[in-house]
Amino acid sequence: MINHKYRLKIQNTKFIYLLLIIIILLLPMIIDGVRQYVFDIESNNIKRFITGMMFGFGISILTQKLIYELFYTKTKINNMKEMRKS
């Protein structure tokens, strides 16, 4: 049987890696937007398309993870509380 502390450590490590991937996907669009705003440089359509796709993918992963954590975890906790009562 896996130790509870070890399981939490694995879950936290997975979450950190996922967060790092999300940040890597979001950064190019943020950097491109700031670069355009500060230096008054226009981006081309290819850069906008690529950075927009990466940003959209990163936001969708982030949204899915947040929804999962908010709803699934609460449901799991409520089910555990009900099982303890019975």
Backbone torsions as a table, in degrees:
resi	resn	phi	psi	omega
1	MET	NA	138.4	-178.3
2	ILE	-79.8	135.3	178.2
3	ASN	-63.5	141.4	-177.2
4	HIS	-61.4	-41.9	179.6
5	LYS	-64.3	-38.3	179.4
6	TYR	-65.6	-40.0	179.5
7	ARG	-63.5	-42.1	177.6
8	LEU	-63.8	-38.1	178.9
9	LYS	-64.0	-42.0	177.7
10	ILE	-63.2	-44.3	-179.6
11	GLN	-64.7	-40.9	178.1
12	ASN	-65.0	-38.9	178.6
13	THR	-64.6	-42.9	177.5
14	LYS	-62.3	-41.2	179.5
15	PHE	-64.4	-39.8	179.0
16	ILE	-64.9	-42.3	177.7
17	TYR	-64.0	-41.6	178.6
18	LEU	-63.8	-42.0	178.7
19	LEU	-64.0	-39.2	177.5
20	LEU	-63.5	-42.7	177.9
21	ILE	-62.8	-42.4	179.3
22	ILE	-62.2	-44.4	179.3
23	ILE	-62.6	-41.7	178.6
24	ILE	-62.3	-36.3	179.3
25	LEU	-74.0	-30.1	-177.9
26	LEU	-84.3	-31.1	-173.1
27	LEU	-59.1	-43.1	-176.7
28	PRO	-57.5	-41.7	179.8
29	MET	-69.0	-39.0	178.6
30	ILE	-64.0	-45.4	179.4
31	ILE	-63.4	-44.0	179.7
32	ASP	-63.1	-41.7	179.6
33	GLY	-66.2	-43.2	178.2
34	VAL	-65.4	-40.9	179.1
35	ARG	-61.4	-42.0	178.8
36	GLN	-65.6	-40.6	-177.0
37	TYR	-70.8	-45.5	-174.4
38	VAL	-74.8	-45.6	-174.0
39	PHE	-97.7	2.8	179.1
40	ASP	53.5	46.1	178.5
41	ILE	-109.0	138.4	177.2
42	GLU	-92.1	139.2	177.3
43	SER	-88.9	157.5	177.0
44	ASN	-94.4	170.4	-175.3
45	ASN	-65.3	-33.7	-179.5
46	ILE	-65.6	-45.4	177.6
47	LYS	-61.6	-43.0	-179.8
48	ARG	-63.5	-40.3	179.9
49	PHE	-65.4	-48.1	-177.6
50	ILE	-65.6	-47.8	-179.4
51	THR	-67.6	-34.3	177.4
52	GLY	-66.7	-40.5	176.8
53	MET	-64.1	-43.7	179.0
54	MET	-63.6	-43.5	179.9
55	PHE	-63.3	-44.3	178.8
56	GLY	-62.3	-41.1	178.0
57	PHE	-65.0	-43.2	178.7
58	GLY	-63.9	-43.0	178.8
59	ILE	-64.9	-38.8	-179.8
60	SER	-66.7	-38.1	176.2
61	ILE	-64.8	-44.3	179.9
62	LEU	-62.2	-44.6	179.5
63	THR	-62.9	-44.6	179.7
64	GLN	-61.8	-42.2	-179.5
65	LYS	-66.2	-41.5	179.4
66	LEU	-65.1	-44.3	178.6
67	ILE	-62.0	-43.7	178.7
68	TYR	-59.3	-48.7	-177.7
69	GLU	-66.1	-40.0	-177.3
70	LEU	-69.8	-46.7	-172.3
71	PHE	-93.5	-44.4	-176.8
72	TYR	-69.1	-42.6	-178.6
73	THR	-64.6	-42.8	178.5
74	LYS	-62.9	-42.1	179.0
75	THR	-63.4	-41.9	179.9
76	LYS	-64.5	-42.1	179.1
77	ILE	-65.3	-43.8	178.8
78	ASN	-62.4	-40.6	178.1
79	ASN	-64.0	-39.1	178.8
80	MET	-66.4	-39.2	178.0
81	LYS	-63.6	-41.6	179.7
82	GLU	-65.9	-37.1	179.8
83	MET	-67.0	-36.2	-179.9
84	ARG	-68.1	-34.7	-180.0
85	LYS	-67.2	-34.2	-176.6
86	SER	-79.8	NA	NA
